[in-house]
Amino acid sequence: MLPVSALPLPAHRPGLSRDLAEALQEEEEEKVLHQLQQFSQNWKIPTVRSCRDVLGVKHSPILTFSMKLDGLLSGGVQPNEVLEILGEPGSGSTQLCIQIAVSATIPRSFGGLDTKVLILDCDGDIALNRVIEVAGHTHSHLASVAETPAEMSDMAERTVDNVIHERIFLARCTDYSQLLALLQNTRHEFGLIVIDSLATHFRHEFDDMRHRTSILARLGCKLHELCCSRSTRIVLSNQVMMVPRGSHTLLQPCLGDSWSHIPHRRLFLRKLEEEKHSASLLKTCCEPRETAFFRISRRGIRDIS
């Protein structure tokens, strides 16, 4: 970037001598530099760490309760990442979001994250009765496998009511401004933020597509800020649409190509049979693009027997 002093002078400014024009430019340069100095005082300088220090930080992944699905995600939902779940209606994206939200509250004695969860419901698909049902089955499973004194103590102290009232929080977002406001003012205590379903407020509310792209860019920057600076895990579901390609059509994620750069991983779900579903990685930084199979039951997400 060139300094201000290197910028060319106007070829001709009526009524001004060249000396006066240069003096005015120097004054303008001082004003610009002063404004930059004031602005830079509010910059947030990121912490610089060595690769060894970064790799040395251990974080527990959030389990999906499907070993096949966890294997596809390198052990589960990872920190410092935005995971996007894609799929048609009925593919299981909302069910997977609920399971991940409940799994994030598992006590540390079981290897869980034991954190508070914020669910931002954009289209009203999150059923509280289903959240309570999955939380109840998860609690029963943990109680049945508890062996160590720490695990038994945690299960004796924690009930399903504790999880619902003290760990999982829900907010209904009726438009994109409410979504942005909640993300902008979210507290540090949430270790997981779930957004279901993001495309709801961006498919029909905008006449100006440039404005929509600008809003989505702001949203993406905020999600990256949350997951990188606070180590908050971000899980969001997105819709898909039919796009014509010659004589046939293809399923593609909504929100366009610019949004595809925001999530670190993209998981595409399909419904195969009554309870059987598949998950394929469409975008990943290191894992091979494989497919895992799982089922959705009353207990939540589970492996196929």
C-alpha positions, -999 to +999 in steps of 0.1 A: +000+000+000+014+034-010+018+061+017-004+092+015+026+113+005+031+091-026-003+098-040-002+121-071-013+157-069-043+167-091-032+178-125-048+212-121-067+229-093-080+263-105-069+293-084-042+273-065-005+274-070+014+242-069+031+252-036-003+258-020-017+226-033+013+207-018+008+224+015-029+214+015-020+178+007+005+177+036-022+190+059-047+164+046-020+137+051-015+146+088-053+145+093-055+110+078-026+097+098-041+111+130-074+094+122-056+061+115-038+063+148-070+069+167-088+041+149-059+016+154-062+021+192-095+002+190-081-027+169-082-061+185-048-076+181-050-115+180-029-136+202+001-151+184+011-186+194+035-212+180+021-242+161+034-264+190+014-245+215-017-247+194-014-284+189-007-289+226-041-275+237-064-304+243-102-300+237-128-326+240-149-331+209-187-331+212-200-366+204-229-373+181-236-408+198-228-424+164-193-439+162-195-438+124-205-402+123-180-392+150-153-409+129-163-389+099-158-357+120-124-368+135-140-377+168-169-354+169-177-317+167-143-299+170-135-266+186-126-235+166-147-247+137-180-239+120-198-271+111-226-268+086-252-295+083-271-297+050-301-317+039-336-318+025-366-317+049-367-350+068-329-357+063-323-354+100-304-321+102-326-307+131-324-340+149-286-340+147-285-304+160-306-315+190-283-344+197-252-323+195-267-297+218-276-323+244-242-340+241-224-307+248-238-308+283-223-342+292-201-340+324-163-338+321-160-370+341-174-388+310-151-369+287-178-343+278-176-306+274-201-298+303-209-264+288-240-242+283-256-243+249-275-216+230-300-228+203-311-201+178-343-214+162-349-196+129-379-216+115-396-230+146-385-266+140-369-271+174-395-290+195-389-287+232-405-321+239-379-336+216-350-319+233-363-332+267-367-367+252-332-369+239-318-354+271-336-380+291-323-409+271-288-395+271-290-392+309-302-428+312-273-440+290-247-422+311-262-435+343-260-471+330-223-468+321-211-448+351-183-467+369-159-443+386-168-424+417-166-391+398-191-404+372-215-417+398-213-385+417-221-364+386-251-386+377-264-384+413-262-346+413-274-339+377-309-346+365-327-340+332-344-309+347-309-295+355-298-300+319-330-284+305-331-254+329-294-247+335-275-259+304-297-256+273-311-222+263-334-215+233-342-183+214-366-180+185-353-157+158-381-144+135-359-124+112-322-120+104-318-088+125-327-107+157-302-134+147-274-109+143-283-091+175-283-123+195-249-133+181-235-098+186-245-098+223-240-135+232-222-141+265-189-160+269-205-188+289-218-206+258-194-233+246-218-243+218-241-222+196-266-241+173-284-222+145-314-240+129-321-232+101-299-204+088-313-200+053-348-193+065-343-156+067-321-152+037-341-169+009-370-146+006-364-114+027-340-096+004-348-078-029-312-065-031-288-095-034-258-073-027-273-063+006-279-100+014-243-108+005-231-080+028-252-093+057-241-128+052-204-117+052-210-099+085-226-130+099-198-152+087-172-129+103-190-129+136-192-167+136-155-170+129-148-145+157-168-166+182-153-199+173-117-186+171-114-160+199-137-177+224-133-214+213-170-215+209-182-244+187-206-233+160-231-258+144-256-246+119-281-263+096-287-250+061-313-259+034-307-272-001-323-263-034-327-279-068-305-264-095-309-273-132-278-287-149-286-294-185-311-322-187-311-329-150-311-312-117-287-312-087-291-305-050-270-276-039-267-257-006-285-224-002-269-190+003-246-191-027-209-196-034-196-168-012-212-184+019-195-218+011-162-203+024-176-197+059-180-232+073-149-252+079-168-285+073-200-292+054-220-324+062-246-335+037-274-357+051-298-379+032-327-400+044-325-436+030-351-456+049-375-451+078-347-446+104-316-450+082-297-419+072-264-411+055-239-383+061-212-373+035-185-347+039-188-321+011-160-299+026-132-307+049-097-296+056-080-330+061-104-359+062-112-379+031-147-373+017-163-405+029-199-414+039-212-427+072-245-443+080-266-437+112-301-439+124-325-416+142-346-432+169-365-420+200-332-420+219-315-397+194-287-403+170-273-439+171-253-463+150-271-488+128-272-522+146 
